[in-house]
Amino acid sequence: MDRKSILIILAVVFINPWIWKIISGNLFLALLLIFLSLSLYAAVSLKENYRRYIWLTIIFVVPVSTLVFLSSFDRNLFIPSSEEKLRQDSTHLYFSHNLGEIYLNKASLYFHKNLDLPFYKLQSNLFSNLDPNLYFFAGHPRERAGVGDFEKYLFLSLPFFIAGIVIAVQKKLKFIAYYFIVVAVAGALLQPDAGGLLRFYDLGGMPPGLNIDESSMGINALSLLETGRDRYGKELPVLFRSFGSFQAPLYTYLSVIPVSIVGANTFSIRVVSAVFGLIAVLSTYLIILRFKEEKGTSFALLSAAFLVIAPWAVFFSRIATEANLAFGLFTLAVLSLVLAFKRPWFYVVGCFLLGLTTHAYYSERLTAMIFLAVFTYFFRSYFLKEKRWVIAGVGLFLLTQVPHLFVAGTGALTRRVEQVYYLNESFFLQNGGDLRNIPFIGKWVYYLREFFSQYLAYFSPKNLFFDPDPQGARAIPNLSVFYSWMIIPFALGLRYIIKNFRLPIVKLILILTFIGPIPAALSRDPFYTLRALIFLWAVTLIIALGFHEGLGILARRIKNQSMSFAFKQATIIGLLLFSISSLYLSYFIVGRYERGESYGYSYVKLLDKINEFKEDKFVVDSSRDLAIGVRYAYLLHYNPKILQQELGPQVSGRYYSSVEFDEPYTLGQIEARPIVWEEDVYKDYILVGDNLAVSENQVKEHKLQPLFEVTDMTGKVALKAYRTNPKEKCESSIGESKCERLN
């Protein structure tokens, strides 16, 4: 190794913060790491005499590993915390109640009690060590909540790291790969700072209830069906106002069809999402089939199968969300553009479908435009011969954007963007840190760093294969976006892509991969999966590609053809069954109990109790759940015309410009609004609220009579109902004149 190489590796070591942090704490360990870096670099860069450096690297790894293990071994790996123990006991109850003898046997109980939690922690630690965000952006507290760490490397060195990985793969540097694998697995012991069935089975009952967006789209669809106007009385809106923001219109308009057929219920508002989830599966198969001369039909089948069982795809197909509709339309658009290679007129169809996606979800306003431009450029050899179809397609795409112009000046079009993005002066002043002191470029350096921090989070193995989405309402308990075993075919897929990046199918996957996270990376929310479904689709294709490659490699080692075929089928079926079982346990059992309240389950259950008191008026406290009013209006099939008369005057003349979200709902005997203690206790009401709505002191002070309780899925009390006692309240605390006036 020449002097120049030594200077380069030493420069890389000493310009980054990690070595100085270690020097300040343990000089001996730091020296070992410096020599380890030099020997590892020599082992992978030299063409001759490299074996001695491999052995030298191994010699340095032993004392480094020993020191790190002695100081950082995770002693809690096999010892559950009180919170983990509580969760373990709860899961035991869920499984035993729902699975019976299938679960209640010695093997299952032993695994659940003694092995499940340590295995879970090992996975968590492993993927933490594989998370590039931890090394390049760990000092960013907002993206990594709860991580009090420092950046090991300057974030500007990230491109060089990526380039190094690509070079290592292309040159088949197996030793560096083995080194990373061994270190990552060892680090896991250290303390970390069926398509239709899966989408339609119990669609109306799981998730149990309706979230705020589903409720809003549901009541608007019902109102459109019966009056041609939304719940505020607005005729055929370009955007639907909803609790301080605006919803893209396409999902609501399409939902009118199932609501008209099966009525106003949870199934009818979710079925559009489920249908387009299936459309995405079919489109994926047909897209990959178009490239069968490159990878064969089996790759197309694997791609569709993995999309069928992917946790993210199942989850978002089972709730009413505009993003899943946009995703389904986007896959149809990609299919049309791929078909345009042979039938150019399909380019126009693809452009039209891409235009529709911008009316389905906000992220697609950016994704669709970038994708169309980049796709057309990379496959220009197909389209330059048919310029008239390209011009017609782009023209039609622009024409689909005209409705946006009608509301462009009202603030409604960009309202949601302004709520979530960070490219503004006020956000920089609040979160810019030391960069606020740098004139001129400080703000732009902050924006650049913020973007790459957010962007890289979507490529984190920890986020993709282990940790669920940070927001529980967007995640399946105990499952990440993908199954943890999929990280192996994902790595094989990346290897294939790096070595075959000129193939058309690889170009398409790369376009989807790099464009997909851009809209999500421009928002301040860390790893917001709902805004990155296109990217997750691309990752699914990479996993399928790697799985296909891995099966091929293993099958080629089996000389007997029939045994090779049997091995492939057994592997596929085994992993599919394992994945579906994991999904069923986590989503349909644990998720039903742990996520029920995110969809207002107890408030839906309350309706049965209200039916027992037909002569009483109810006030249901909405202080912590704004969706109560619209949820009840939809499920009770409340007369849309009456609702329009009540809500319409609140936004008259300023439908697209007002952003108020405090909307009281009066639905016959039910009023959904915050409790007004100065007035409600002097009227004959039944007050209902969660455990924070009414305190014991208020019960005594206002002479309330406990009436009934509503439990959540786990059996815990979620809501309490009290009957007011106006007469006793008046006699105890206030003069008769005021009581008479209030009544």
C-alpha positions in Angstrom: 0.0 0.0 0.0 1.6 3.3 -1.1 1.9 6.5 0.8 -0.9 8.2 -1.1 -3.4 5.4 -0.1 -2.3 5.6 3.5 -2.8 9.4 3.6 -6.3 9.0 2.1 -7.5 6.5 4.6 -6.0 8.5 7.5 -7.7 11.6 6.2 -11.0 9.9 6.0 -10.6 8.6 9.6 -9.5 11.8 11.1 -11.9 14.3 9.4 -14.9 12.4 10.8 -16.2 12.9 14.3 -16.4 9.2 15.5 -12.6 8.8 16.0 -12.3 11.9 18.1 -15.2 10.8 20.3 -13.4 7.5 20.8 -10.0 9.1 21.4 -11.5 11.2 24.2 -12.9 8.1 25.9 -10.5 5.3 25.2 -7.2 6.0 23.4 -6.2 2.4 23.2 -9.4 1.4 21.4 -9.0 4.4 19.1 -5.5 3.3 18.1 -6.7 -0.3 17.4 -9.5 1.1 15.2 -7.1 3.3 13.2 -4.8 0.2 12.5 -7.9 -1.8 11.7 -9.0 0.8 9.2 -5.6 0.7 7.5 -5.5 -3.1 7.3 -9.1 -3.4 6.1 -8.4 -0.9 3.3 -5.3 -2.8 2.3 -7.2 -6.1 2.3 -9.8 -4.9 -0.2 -7.7 -2.6 -2.4 -4.5 -4.6 -3.0 -4.3 -7.1 -5.8 -1.3 -8.8 -4.5 -0.3 -9.9 -1.0 -3.8 -9.0 0.3 -4.2 -12.2 2.3 -1.8 -11.1 5.0 -3.9 -8.0 5.5 -7.0 -10.1 5.7 -5.4 -12.0 8.6 -4.1 -8.7 10.1 -7.7 -7.3 10.0 -9.0 -10.4 11.8 -6.2 -10.0 14.4 -7.3 -6.4 15.0 -11.0 -7.3 15.1 -10.6 -9.6 18.0 -9.4 -7.1 20.6 -11.7 -4.3 19.3 -14.7 -6.7 19.6 -13.6 -7.8 23.1 -13.3 -4.2 24.3 -16.7 -3.2 22.8 -18.4 -6.3 24.2 -17.1 -5.7 27.7 -18.3 -2.1 27.7 -21.6 -2.4 25.7 -23.0 -5.9 25.8 -26.8 -5.6 26.1 -27.4 -7.2 29.5 -31.1 -6.6 29.1 -31.3 -8.8 26.0 -32.9 -11.7 27.9 -34.5 -9.6 30.7 -37.8 -8.0 29.8 -38.6 -4.5 31.2 -41.8 -4.0 33.1 -43.3 -2.4 29.9 -42.2 -5.3 27.8 -43.4 -7.8 30.3 -46.9 -6.1 30.3 -47.0 -6.2 26.5 -45.9 -9.9 26.5 -48.7 -10.8 28.9 -51.3 -8.8 26.8 -50.2 -10.6 23.6 -50.4 -13.9 25.4 -54.1 -13.2 26.3 -54.9 -12.1 22.7 -53.4 -15.2 21.2 -54.9 -17.6 23.7 -58.4 -16.0 23.3 -58.4 -16.1 19.5 -56.2 -19.2 18.6 -57.1 -21.6 21.4 -55.3 -24.9 21.2 -53.3 -23.8 18.1 -51.4 -21.5 20.5 -51.9 -23.2 23.8 -49.2 -25.9 23.5 -45.8 -26.4 25.1 -43.8 -25.4 22.1 -45.7 -22.2 21.3 -45.8 -21.1 25.0 -42.1 -21.8 25.5 -41.2 -19.7 22.4 -43.5 -16.9 23.4 -42.2 -16.8 27.0 -38.5 -17.4 26.5 -37.4 -16.7 22.9 -39.8 -14.3 21.2 -38.7 -11.1 23.1 -34.9 -11.8 22.8 -35.3 -12.6 19.1 -37.2 -9.3 18.7 -34.5 -7.3 20.5 -31.7 -9.0 18.4 -33.5 -7.9 15.3 -33.9 -4.4 16.6 -30.2 -4.2 17.4 -29.2 -5.7 14.1 -31.1 -3.3 12.0 -30.0 -0.4 14.1 -26.4 -1.3 13.2 -27.4 -1.4 9.5 -29.2 1.9 9.5 -27.1 4.5 7.5 -29.1 7.3 9.1 -27.5 6.5 12.4 -24.1 7.1 11.0 -24.7 10.2 8.9 -27.6 12.0 10.6 -27.7 10.6 14.1 -27.2 14.1 15.6 -30.6 15.1 14.2 -33.0 14.7 17.1 -36.2 15.2 15.2 -35.6 12.4 12.7 -34.3 10.1 15.3 -36.5 10.8 18.3 -35.0 9.5 21.5 -31.5 8.9 20.1 -28.9 11.0 22.0 -26.1 10.1 19.6 -23.6 12.0 17.5 -22.9 11.9 13.7 -20.1 9.4 13.1 -19.5 10.8 9.6 -20.2 14.2 8.0 -23.4 14.0 6.0 -21.5 15.3 3.0 -19.5 12.1 2.9 -22.6 10.0 2.2 -22.2 10.1 -1.6 -18.7 8.6 -1.2 -20.0 5.9 1.0 -22.7 4.9 -1.6 -20.1 5.0 -4.3 -17.8 2.7 -2.3 -20.6 0.2 -1.9 -21.3 0.2 -5.6 -17.6 -0.3 -6.4 -17.3 -3.1 -3.8 -20.3 -4.9 -5.4 -19.0 -4.4 -9.0 -15.5 -5.7 -8.1 -17.0 -8.6 -6.1 -15.1 -7.6 -3.0 -16.5 -10.5 -0.9 -14.2 -9.8 2.1 -15.7 -6.4 2.7 -19.2 -7.8 2.5 -18.3 -10.6 5.0 -16.8 -8.0 7.3 -19.9 -5.8 7.3 -22.1 -8.8 7.9 -20.1 -10.1 10.8 -19.8 -6.7 12.4 -23.5 -6.1 12.0 -24.6 -9.4 13.5 -22.1 -9.0 16.4 -23.5 -5.6 16.9 -26.9 -7.0 17.4 -25.7 -8.2 20.8 -24.8 -4.7 21.8 -27.0 -2.1 23.4 -28.5 0.2 20.7 -28.6 4.0 21.3 -53.5 -13.9 -0.7 -54.4 -10.7 -2.4 -58.2 -10.6 -2.4 -58.6 -12.5 0.9 -56.1 -10.4 2.7 -57.7 -7.2 1.4 -61.4 -8.1 1.7 -61.6 -10.5 4.6 -63.6 -8.7 7.4 -63.0 -5.4 5.6 -65.9 -3.8 7.4 -64.8 -5.0 10.9 -61.0 -4.7 10.8 -59.9 -2.1 11.6 -62.8 -1.8 14.0 -64.3 1.6 13.4 -63.5 4.6 11.2 -60.7 7.1 11.5 -61.2 10.8 10.9 -60.3 10.7 7.1 -62.5 7.7 6.5 -65.4 9.4 8.3 -65.0 12.7 6.4 -64.9 11.0 3.0 -67.8 8.7 4.0 -70.2 11.5 4.9 -69.2 13.5 1.9 -69.8 10.5 -0.4 -73.2 10.0 1.2 -74.1 13.7 0.8 -73.0 13.7 -2.8 -75.1 10.7 -3.5 -78.3 12.2 -2.1 -77.8 15.9 -2.9 -74.9 16.4 -5.3 -73.2 18.5 -2.6 -70.8 17.8 0.2 -71.7 18.1 3.9 -71.2 21.9 3.8 -73.5 22.3 0.8 -70.7 22.9 -1.7 -71.6 21.6 -5.2 -69.1 19.2 -6.7 -66.0 20.6 -4.9 -62.5 20.5 -6.5 -61.1 19.8 -3.0 -63.1 18.7 0.1 -62.5 20.7 3.2 -62.0 18.6 6.3 -60.9 19.8 9.8 -58.5 22.6 8.9 -57.2 21.0 5.7 -58.5 19.8 2.3 -58.8 16.2 0.9 -58.0 15.3 -2.6 -61.4 14.6 -4.3 -61.1 11.4 -6.4 -61.5 8.9 -3.5 -64.7 10.6 -2.3 -66.3 10.7 -5.7 -65.5 7.1 -6.4 -66.9 6.1 -3.0 -70.3 7.3 -4.1 -70.7 4.1 -6.1 -70.2 1.5 -3.3 -72.2 3.7 -0.8 -75.1 3.7 -3.3 -74.9 -0.1 -3.6 -74.3 -1.4 0.0 -75.2 1.7 2.1 -73.3 3.9 4.5 -71.0 1.5 6.5 -67.3 0.8 7.0 -67.1 -1.7 4.2 -68.5 0.7 1.5 -66.0 3.5 2.3 -63.0 1.1 2.3 -63.8 -1.0 -0.7 -62.4 1.5 -3.2 -59.0 1.2 -1.5 -59.2 -2.6 -1.5 -60.1 -2.7 -5.1 -57.2 -0.5 -6.2 -54.9 -2.5 -4.0 -55.8 -5.6 -6.1 -55.5 -3.5 -9.3 -51.9 -2.7 -8.2 -51.1 -6.4 -7.8 -52.5 -7.2 -11.3 -50.7 -4.2 -12.8 -47.4 -5.2 -11.2 -47.7 -8.7 -12.7 -48.4 -7.3 -16.2 -45.6 -4.7 -16.0 -43.0 -7.3 -15.1 -44.4 -9.7 -17.6 -43.6 -7.1 -20.3 -40.0 -7.6 -19.5 -40.2 -11.4 -19.4 -37.4 -11.7 -22.0 -35.1 -10.4 -19.2 -36.2 -12.3 -16.1 -39.0 -14.7 -17.2 -42.6 -15.1 -16.0 -41.5 -16.4 -12.6 -40.2 -12.9 -11.6 -43.6 -11.4 -12.5 -45.4 -13.9 -10.3 -43.0 -13.3 -7.4 -43.5 -9.6 -7.7 -47.2 -9.9 -7.6 -47.1 -12.4 -4.8 -44.8 -10.2 -2.6 -47.1 -7.2 -3.2 -50.1 -9.4 -2.1 -48.5 -10.2 1.3 -46.4 -7.1 1.9 -47.6 -5.6 5.3 -47.6 -2.1 4.0 -49.7 -3.0 0.9 -52.2 -5.0 3.0 -52.5 -2.4 5.7 -53.2 0.6 3.3 -55.5 -1.5 1.1 -57.8 -2.1 4.1 -58.4 1.5 5.1 -60.0 4.3 3.1 -56.9 6.3 2.1 -56.4 8.5 -0.9 -52.8 7.4 -1.1 -53.7 3.8 -1.9 -56.0 4.9 -4.6 -53.2 7.1 -6.1 -50.9 4.1 -5.9 -53.2 1.8 -7.7 -53.7 4.5 -10.5 -50.0 5.0 -10.6 -49.3 1.3 -11.3 -51.9 1.5 -14.1 -50.2 4.5 -15.5 -46.8 2.8 -15.4 -48.4 -0.3 -17.1 -49.8 2.0 -19.9 -46.4 3.7 -20.4 -44.6 0.3 -20.6 -47.2 -0.9 -23.1 -46.5 2.2 -25.2 -43.1 0.7 -26.1 -45.0 -1.4 -28.7 -48.3 0.5 -29.0 -47.5 4.3 -28.8 -51.1 5.4 -28.2 -50.8 3.9 -24.7 -48.5 6.8 -23.8 -51.6 9.1 -23.9 -53.5 6.7 -21.6 -50.5 6.6 -19.2 -50.3 10.4 -19.1 -54.1 10.7 -18.4 -53.8 8.2 -15.5 -50.8 10.0 -14.1 -52.9 13.2 -14.3 -55.7 11.5 -12.3 -53.2 10.5 -9.6 -52.7 14.2 -8.8 -56.4 14.4 -7.9 -56.1 11.3 -5.7 -53.3 12.3 -3.3 -51.1 15.3 -2.7 -47.7 13.5 -3.1 -48.5 12.5 -6.6 -48.7 16.1 -7.7 -44.9 16.0 -7.6 -44.2 12.4 -8.2 -46.3 12.2 -11.3 -44.6 15.1 -13.0 -41.1 14.0 -12.1 -41.8 10.4 -13.1 -43.3 11.3 -16.5 -40.3 13.5 -17.4 -37.6 11.0 -16.2 -39.3 7.9 -17.6 -39.7 9.6 -21.0 -36.1 10.7 -21.0 -34.6 7.3 -20.1 -36.8 5.4 -22.6 -36.6 8.1 -25.3 -35.4 5.6 -27.8 -38.9 4.2 -27.8 -40.7 7.5 -27.9 -38.7 9.7 -30.2 -40.1 7.9 -33.1 -43.6 8.7 -32.0 -43.4 12.4 -31.0 -47.0 13.1 -31.8 -48.2 10.6 -29.2 -45.8 12.1 -26.7 -47.0 15.6 -27.4 -50.6 14.5 -27.1 -49.9 12.7 -23.9 -48.1 15.6 -22.2 -50.9 17.9 -23.4 -53.5 15.7 -21.8 -51.6 15.5 -18.6 -51.5 19.3 -18.4 -55.2 19.4 -19.2 -55.9 17.2 -16.2 -54.2 19.9 -14.0 -56.7 22.6 -15.0 -59.1 22.0 -12.0 -56.2 22.8 -9.7 -56.1 26.3 -11.2 -59.6 27.0 -10.0 -58.5 26.9 -6.4 -54.8 27.9 -6.8 -55.4 31.4 -5.4 -57.4 30.4 -2.4 -54.7 28.7 -0.3 -56.7 25.4 -0.4 -54.4 23.8 -3.0 -51.2 24.2 -0.8 -52.8 24.1 2.6 -51.7 20.6 3.5 -48.2 21.2 2.0 -47.8 24.3 4.2 -48.8 22.2 7.3 -46.1 19.6 6.8 -43.1 21.0 4.8 -40.0 22.6 6.3 -38.9 25.0 3.5 -39.9 28.1 5.2 -38.2 30.8 7.3 -40.1 30.2 10.5 -39.3 26.5 10.6 -35.6 27.2 10.0 -35.5 29.8 12.8 -37.0 27.3 15.2 -34.9 24.3 14.2 -31.9 25.5 12.4 -29.5 25.3 15.4 -26.0 26.7 14.8 -26.7 27.1 11.1 -28.9 30.1 12.0 -25.7 32.0 12.7 -24.3 31.5 9.2 -25.4 34.3 6.9 -26.6 33.7 3.3 -25.9 29.9 3.0 -26.9 28.7 6.5 -30.6 28.3 5.6 -29.8 26.4 2.4 -27.3 24.1 4.1 -30.0 23.3 6.7 -32.6 22.6 3.9 -30.1 20.4 2.1 -29.2 18.5 5.3 -32.9 18.2 6.3 -33.8 16.8 2.8 -31.1 14.2 2.8 -31.7 13.2 6.4 -35.4 12.6 5.6 -34.7 11.0 2.2 -32.1 8.6 3.6 -34.6 7.5 6.3 -36.6 5.7 3.6 -33.6 3.6 2.7 -32.9 2.6 6.3 -33.0 -1.2 6.8 -34.2 -0.6 10.3 -37.2 1.4 9.1 -38.0 -1.0 6.2 -37.5 -4.4 7.8 -37.8 -4.0 11.6 -39.4 -0.8 13.1 -43.1 -0.1 12.4 -44.1 3.3 11.2 -43.6 5.9 14.0 -47.4 6.6 14.1 -49.3 3.7 15.4 -52.4 4.5 13.3 -50.2 3.8 10.2 -48.6 0.6 11.4 -49.2 -3.0 12.2 -48.2 -4.1 15.7 -44.9 -6.0 15.8 -44.4 -5.8 12.0 -42.4 -3.3 10.0 -43.2 -2.2 6.4 -41.7 -5.5 5.2 -41.0 -8.8 6.9 -37.6 -9.0 8.5 -36.6 -12.0 6.4 -37.0 -9.9 3.2 -33.8 -8.0 4.0 -31.8 -11.0 2.5 -33.5 -10.9 -1.0 -33.4 -7.1 -0.8 -29.6 -7.2 -0.6 -29.5 -9.7 -3.4 -31.8 -7.5 -5.5 -29.5 -4.5 -4.9 -26.5 -6.6 -6.0 -28.3 -7.6 -9.2 -29.3 -4.0 -9.9 -25.8 -2.6 -9.5 -24.4 -5.2 -11.9 -27.2 -4.9 -14.5 -28.3 -1.3 -14.2 -28.6 -0.9 -18.0 -31.4 -3.4 -18.4 -34.8 -1.7 -19.0 -36.5 -3.4 -16.1 -33.7 -2.3 -13.8 -33.9 1.3 -15.1 -37.7 1.3 -14.3 -37.1 0.1 -10.8 -34.3 2.6 -10.2 -36.5 5.5 -11.4 -39.3 4.4 -9.0 -36.8 3.9 -6.2 -35.1 7.3 -6.4 -38.2 9.4 -7.2 -40.5 7.7 -4.8 -39.3 9.2 -1.5 -38.9 12.8 -2.8 -42.4 14.1 -1.7 -42.1 12.4 1.7 -38.6 13.8 2.2 -39.8 17.3 1.7 -42.1 17.0 4.7 -41.0 17.3 8.3 -42.5 14.0 9.4 -39.9 11.2 9.7 -40.5 8.0 7.7 -44.1 8.8 6.8 -45.0 5.6 4.8 -48.3 6.9 3.5 -46.4 9.5 1.4 -44.0 7.0 0.0 -46.1 4.1 -1.4 -44.4 4.4 -4.8 -41.1 3.9 -3.2 -42.3 0.9 -1.1 -43.6 -0.6 -4.4 -40.1 -0.2 -5.9 -38.6 -1.9 -2.8 -41.1 -4.7 -3.2 -39.8 -5.2 -6.8 -36.2 -5.2 -5.6 -37.0 -7.9 -3.0 -38.8 -10.0 -5.6 -35.8 -9.6 -8.0 -33.4 -10.6 -5.2 -35.5 -13.6 -4.2 -35.7 -14.7 -7.8 -31.9 -14.4 -8.0 -31.4 -16.2 -4.7 -33.6 -19.1 -5.7 -31.7 -19.4 -9.0 -28.3 -19.5 -7.2 -29.4 -22.2 -4.8 -31.3 -24.2 -7.4 -28.2 -24.3 -9.6 -26.3 -26.0 -6.9 -28.9 -28.9 -6.9 -28.1 -31.0 -10.0 -31.3 -33.0 -10.0 -33.8 -31.0 -11.9 -36.9 -32.4 -10.1 -35.3 -31.8 -6.7 -34.4 -28.3 -7.8 -38.0 -27.5 -8.8 -39.3 -29.0 -5.5 -36.8 -27.0 -3.5 -38.0 -23.7 -5.2 -41.7 -24.5 -4.6 -41.1 -25.5 -1.0 -39.1 -22.4 -0.3 -41.7 -20.1 -1.8 -44.7 -21.8 -0.2 -43.0 -22.0 3.2 -42.1 -18.3 3.3 -45.5 -17.3 2.0 -47.2 -19.3 4.8 -44.8 -17.9 7.4 -45.5 -14.4 6.2 -49.2 -14.7 6.1 -49.3 -16.3 9.5 -47.2 -13.4 10.9 -49.5 -10.9 9.2 -52.6 -12.6 10.6 -51.3 -12.7 14.2 -50.0 -9.1 14.1 -52.8 -7.5 12.2 -56.0 -9.4 12.7 -55.4 -10.4 16.3 -53.0 -8.0 18.1 -53.9 -5.1 15.8 -57.6 -5.5 16.6 -56.9 -5.0 20.3 -54.2 -2.4 20.1 -55.3 -0.2 17.2 -59.1 -0.2 17.8 -59.2 3.1 19.6 -57.3 4.8 16.7 -60.4 4.1 14.6 -62.9 5.2 17.3 -64.1 1.6 18.2 -65.5 2.6 21.6 -67.5 5.5 20.1 -69.0 3.1 17.5 -69.8 0.7 20.2 -71.4 3.6 22.1 -74.1 3.8 19.4 -75.6 0.5 20.7 -75.9 2.0 24.2 -77.5 5.2 22.9 -80.2 3.1 21.2 -81.2 1.9 24.6 -82.0 5.5 25.7 -84.1 6.8 22.8 -85.8 9.5 24.8 -82.6 11.1 26.2 -80.3 13.7 24.6 -76.6 12.8 24.6 -73.5 15.1 24.6 -70.5 13.1 23.4 -67.3 15.0 24.3 -65.2 15.5 21.1 -62.3 17.3 22.7 -59.8 14.5 21.8 -61.6 12.9 18.8 -62.7 15.4 16.2 -64.1 12.6 14.1 -67.0 11.7 16.4 -69.5 14.0 14.6 -68.8 13.0 11.0 -68.4 9.3 12.1 -71.9 9.3 13.6 -73.4 11.3 10.7 -72.1 8.7 8.2 -72.9 5.5 10.2 -76.3 6.8 11.2 -77.0 7.8 7.6 -78.0 11.3 8.9 -80.0 13.5 6.5 -77.3 15.3 4.4 -79.7 18.3 3.8 -80.1 19.0 7.5 -76.4 18.7 8.0 -75.7 21.1 5.1 -78.1 23.6 6.7 -76.2 23.4 10.0 -72.6 23.4 8.6 -73.0 25.5 5.5 -73.4 28.9 7.2 -70.1 28.4 9.0 -68.1 28.5 5.7 -70.4 30.5 3.5 -68.4 32.4 0.9 -65.1 31.1 2.2 -65.2 27.4 1.6 -61.6 27.2 0.2 -60.1 29.9 2.3 -61.3 29.2 5.9 -59.4 26.7 7.9 -61.5 26.3 11.1 -61.8 22.8 12.3 -63.9 23.1 15.5 -67.3 21.8 14.2 -70.0 20.8 16.6 -72.5 18.3 15.2 -76.1 18.0 16.3 -77.5 14.7 15.0 -81.0 14.2 16.4 -80.6 13.1 20.0 -76.7 13.2 19.8 -74.6 16.3 20.1 -70.9 15.7 19.3 -68.9 18.6 20.8 -66.8 19.6 23.8 -68.7 19.6 27.1 -69.6 23.1 28.2 -69.7 22.8 32.0 -71.2 26.3 32.5 -74.3 25.2 30.7 -74.7 21.5 30.1 -75.0 20.5 33.8 -78.1 22.6 34.1 -79.9 20.7 31.3 -81.2 17.1 31.1 -78.4 15.5 29.3 -76.4 12.3 29.3 -72.7 13.3 29.1 -70.3 10.8 27.6 -66.5 11.2 27.5 -63.3 9.3 27.8 -61.3 8.9 31.0 -60.0 12.5 30.8 -63.3 14.2 30.0 -64.9 14.0 33.4 -63.0 13.9 36.7 -64.2 12.6 40.0 -64.3 16.1 41.4 -66.6 17.2 38.5 -68.9 14.3 39.2 -69.3 15.4 42.8 -69.4 19.1 42.1 -72.0 18.9 39.3 -74.1 16.1 41.0 -73.6 13.8 38.0 -75.0 10.2 38.2 -72.9 7.4 36.7 -75.0 5.6 34.1 -72.9 3.1 32.2 -69.4 2.4 30.8 -68.1 1.4 27.4 -65.1 -0.8 27.2 -62.5 -1.0 24.4 -61.3 -4.2 22.7 -59.0 -5.1 25.6 -61.8 -4.8 28.1 -60.6 -1.5 29.6 -63.0 1.3 30.3 -62.8 3.7 27.4 -65.9 5.9 27.8 -68.1 6.8 30.8 -71.7 8.1 30.7 -73.2 10.3 33.4 -76.7 11.7 33.7 -77.0 15.3 34.7 -79.1 16.3 37.7 -80.1 20.0 37.0 -82.5 20.3 39.9 -80.0 19.1 42.5 -77.3 21.1 40.9 -79.3 24.3 41.1 -80.4 23.8 44.7 -76.8 23.2 45.8 -74.9 25.9 44.1 -76.7 28.6 42.3 -79.8 30.8 42.5 -83.1 29.8 41.0 -83.1 32.7 38.5 -80.0 31.5 36.7 -81.3 27.9 36.6 -84.5 29.1 35.1 -82.7 31.1 32.5 -80.4 28.3 31.5 -83.3 25.9 31.2 
